[in-house]
Amino acid sequence: MKAEILLPAKNYDLAATLDSGQVFRWRQENGSWLGVVGKRQVRLTQQHDGILAKADAPMETWDWLREFLQSDVELRKILQTFPDDEPMNHAVAECSGLRVLRQEPWECLASFILSATKQIVQIRQIVAQLCKCFGEQLADTDDDLSYAFPSAEKIASVTEKDLRGCKMGFRAPNLLGAARDIAEGKLDLNALRYLPYTEARTELMKLRGVGGKIADCVLLFAYGFDSAFPVDVWVERALQTLYFPKRRANEKKLRHFAATHFGPHAGYAQQYLFHYMRTKRKEPAKIK
């Protein structure tokens, strides 16, 4: 028995949101997006009045999808907190409807550990192989979207060699170390949501392979710490090009600028700058 629902959502760009480097298990197919949330396969289609969701299994509730998509969030209020400057206004105009998702913490953490020095298409390939090798099978096909993301406990039970078989290279011991720490209770991912941002960030950075950028990605995309401002190559390039065109700013200055310039939803602003710089920017839009 199949199930479907239309989730009302104003100003929601599904394609931009699912293809903006936040998540890595979504594929566009025949005008829809196929993906896995937890242990649920789902097909999402953009409608003029919301998002049509279809699943092959009956659903008692769709709250899990509303939470993941953040479809009930009033985006207009968030955008009103952004600085009124030319680069930010360009990014908002070009990426209208882009949302920040709310992911399951372990999948988000593991995915960004695997993202180190990789492009989005490569991250997707590694994550797909990991799910096919170690994830619970959800449907009777060999498609990578027919498997759930493997739990920390499952990853902790395999070897580094097993993980290297998924073509993740030097990231294998990092992922294995993080999984074992979580499986052994050395880090409680659920408890992080109740900590202040700086404390939660410090705890995440105790894990092997987790630096400031990965910690900020997890805090923003999994826990909703909107003050988290991940700085990767694209974001650094955006800040340097758009805000410091005549002088190069060091990492400390960029972080201070991000913390003081973009307001209470700086992480949201970061995602707009990231997607704008990566996919949309054609003409210069610099602070004069």
C-alpha positions in Angstrom: 0.0 0.0 0.0 1.5 3.3 -1.1 1.2 6.6 0.7 1.4 10.2 -0.4 0.9 13.7 1.0 1.2 17.3 -0.2 3.2 19.2 2.3 2.3 22.9 2.0 5.5 25.1 1.7 5.8 28.7 0.6 8.9 29.7 -1.3 10.6 26.3 -1.2 13.1 25.4 -4.0 13.4 21.6 -3.6 16.1 21.2 -6.3 18.3 23.9 -4.8 17.9 22.5 -1.3 18.7 18.9 -2.1 21.5 19.7 -4.5 23.3 22.4 -2.4 25.9 20.1 -0.7 23.9 19.5 2.5 22.9 15.9 1.7 24.3 13.2 -0.6 21.6 10.6 -1.0 19.2 12.2 -3.4 18.8 11.7 -7.2 16.8 13.6 -9.7 14.6 11.3 -11.9 11.8 12.2 -14.2 11.1 15.6 -12.6 11.2 14.2 -9.0 13.8 13.6 -6.4 14.4 10.1 -5.0 16.0 9.7 -1.6 16.1 8.0 1.8 15.3 9.5 5.1 16.2 7.2 7.9 14.7 3.9 6.8 12.1 5.4 4.6 12.4 5.7 0.8 10.6 8.7 -0.6 9.9 10.4 -3.9 9.5 14.2 -3.7 8.1 16.4 -6.4 7.9 20.2 -6.5 4.4 21.6 -6.8 3.3 25.2 -7.0 1.7 25.0 -3.6 4.1 22.7 -1.8 6.0 19.4 -2.1 4.3 16.2 -3.1 5.7 13.2 -1.2 5.2 9.6 -2.2 6.3 6.4 -0.4 5.9 2.7 -1.2 4.9 1.9 2.4 2.0 3.2 4.5 2.8 6.1 6.8 1.1 6.8 10.2 2.6 10.2 10.2 4.7 12.4 8.0 6.2 14.5 10.8 9.6 12.9 10.1 9.6 14.4 6.6 8.4 17.8 7.7 11.3 17.9 10.2 13.8 16.8 7.5 12.6 19.3 4.9 11.9 22.1 7.4 8.8 22.8 5.4 7.0 24.5 8.2 9.8 27.1 8.7 8.9 30.6 7.8 11.7 31.4 5.5 10.8 35.1 5.1 11.6 35.8 8.7 15.0 34.2 8.4 15.9 36.1 5.3 14.9 39.4 7.0 17.8 38.9 9.5 20.4 38.7 6.7 22.6 41.8 6.2 21.3 44.2 3.6 24.4 44.3 1.4 24.9 43.7 -2.3 26.5 40.2 -2.2 23.9 38.8 0.2 21.1 40.3 -1.8 22.5 38.8 -5.0 22.7 35.4 -3.3 19.2 35.5 -1.9 17.8 36.6 -5.3 19.6 33.9 -7.2 18.9 31.1 -4.7 15.3 32.0 -3.7 13.6 29.2 -1.8 16.8 27.4 -0.6 16.3 25.8 2.8 18.6 24.3 5.4 17.6 20.7 6.1 17.5 18.9 9.4 19.3 15.6 9.2 19.9 12.6 11.4 23.1 13.4 13.3 25.1 10.3 12.7 24.4 10.2 9.0 25.3 13.9 8.7 28.5 13.4 10.7 29.6 10.4 8.8 28.9 12.0 5.5 30.9 15.1 6.2 33.8 13.0 7.6 33.8 11.3 4.1 33.6 14.7 2.4 37.2 15.8 3.3 39.0 17.1 0.1 36.2 15.6 -2.1 33.8 17.2 -4.5 30.0 16.6 -4.1 29.7 14.1 -6.9 32.6 12.0 -5.3 31.1 12.2 -1.8 27.8 10.8 -3.3 29.7 7.9 -4.8 31.5 7.0 -1.6 28.3 7.3 0.5 26.3 5.2 -2.0 29.0 2.4 -1.8 29.0 2.6 2.0 25.2 2.1 2.1 25.2 -0.7 -0.4 28.0 -2.5 1.5 26.8 -2.0 5.1 23.3 -0.5 5.2 20.0 -2.3 5.9 18.3 -3.3 2.7 14.9 -1.5 2.4 13.7 -2.8 -1.0 14.4 -5.8 -3.3 16.7 -3.9 -5.7 20.4 -3.3 -5.8 20.1 0.5 -6.1 22.0 2.3 -3.5 18.8 4.2 -2.5 17.4 0.8 -1.6 19.6 0.7 1.5 19.5 2.7 4.7 22.6 4.6 5.9 24.6 2.2 8.2 24.5 2.9 11.9 27.5 3.8 13.9 27.3 0.4 15.6 27.4 -1.3 12.2 30.4 0.7 11.0 32.2 0.1 14.4 31.9 -3.6 13.8 33.8 -3.7 10.5 37.5 -3.2 9.7 39.4 -0.3 8.2 40.1 -2.6 5.2 36.4 -3.2 4.8 35.8 0.6 4.7 38.6 1.2 2.3 36.8 -1.1 0.0 34.2 1.7 -0.4 36.9 3.8 -2.0 37.1 6.3 0.9 40.9 6.2 1.2 42.4 8.0 4.2 38.9 8.8 5.5 38.4 5.2 6.5 40.2 5.3 9.9 38.5 8.6 10.6 35.0 7.2 10.0 35.9 4.0 11.9 37.3 6.0 14.9 34.2 8.2 15.1 31.8 5.2 14.8 33.6 3.3 17.6 33.6 6.4 19.9 29.9 6.8 19.4 29.1 3.1 19.7 31.1 2.8 22.9 29.3 5.8 24.4 32.3 8.2 24.4 30.2 10.7 22.6 26.5 11.0 23.0 25.2 12.6 19.8 21.8 13.2 21.2 23.2 15.1 24.1 24.9 17.7 21.8 21.5 19.3 21.0 21.2 20.5 24.6 24.7 22.1 24.8 25.6 25.6 23.9 27.1 25.9 20.4 30.7 26.3 21.5 30.6 23.3 23.8 28.9 21.1 21.2 31.5 22.1 18.7 34.3 21.3 21.1 32.8 17.8 21.7 32.5 17.0 18.0 36.1 18.1 17.4 37.4 15.5 19.8 36.5 12.9 17.2 39.2 11.8 14.8 39.0 13.6 11.4 36.5 16.2 12.7 37.8 19.8 12.4 36.0 23.1 12.7 34.4 23.0 9.3 32.9 19.5 9.7 31.8 20.2 13.2 30.0 23.4 12.0 28.3 21.4 9.1 27.0 18.9 11.6 25.8 21.5 14.1 24.0 23.4 11.3 22.6 20.6 9.2 21.7 18.1 11.9 21.1 20.2 15.1 19.8 23.5 13.8 22.6 25.6 15.4 22.0 28.5 13.0 25.0 30.4 14.3 27.3 27.7 13.0 29.1 29.0 9.9 31.0 26.3 8.0 33.9 27.7 6.0 35.1 25.5 3.2 36.9 26.4 0.0 33.7 27.7 -1.7 32.7 29.8 1.3 36.2 31.2 1.8 36.2 32.1 -1.8 32.9 33.8 -1.5 33.9 35.8 1.5 37.3 36.8 -0.1 35.8 37.6 -3.5 32.6 39.4 -2.3 33.6 41.0 0.9 37.4 41.4 0.8 38.2 41.9 -2.9 41.2 44.2 -2.3 42.9 42.5 0.6 43.2 38.9 1.7 41.7 38.1 5.1 43.1 35.3 7.2 41.0 32.5 8.6 40.7 34.3 12.0 39.4 37.4 10.4 37.0 35.6 8.2 35.5 33.7 11.2 35.2 36.9 13.2 33.5 38.6 10.2 31.1 35.7 9.7 30.2 35.7 13.4 29.5 39.4 13.5 28.1 40.3 10.0 25.5 37.7 9.1 23.2 37.8 12.1 21.5 35.1 14.2 21.0 32.9 11.2 24.5 33.1 9.9 24.5 29.4 9.0 21.6 29.9 6.7 23.3 32.9 5.1 26.4 30.7 4.6 24.4 28.2 2.7 23.0 30.9 0.3 26.6 32.1 -0.3 27.9 28.6 -0.8 25.2 27.7 -3.4 25.4 31.0 -5.1 29.1 30.9 -5.4 29.2 27.3 -6.6 26.3 27.4 -9.1 24.8 30.8 -9.8 27.4 33.6 -9.7 28.2 35.1 -13.2 28.8 38.8 -12.6 30.8 40.3 -9.8 28.8 41.4 -6.8 31.3 43.0 -4.4 31.1 45.4 -1.5 32.3 48.7 -2.8 
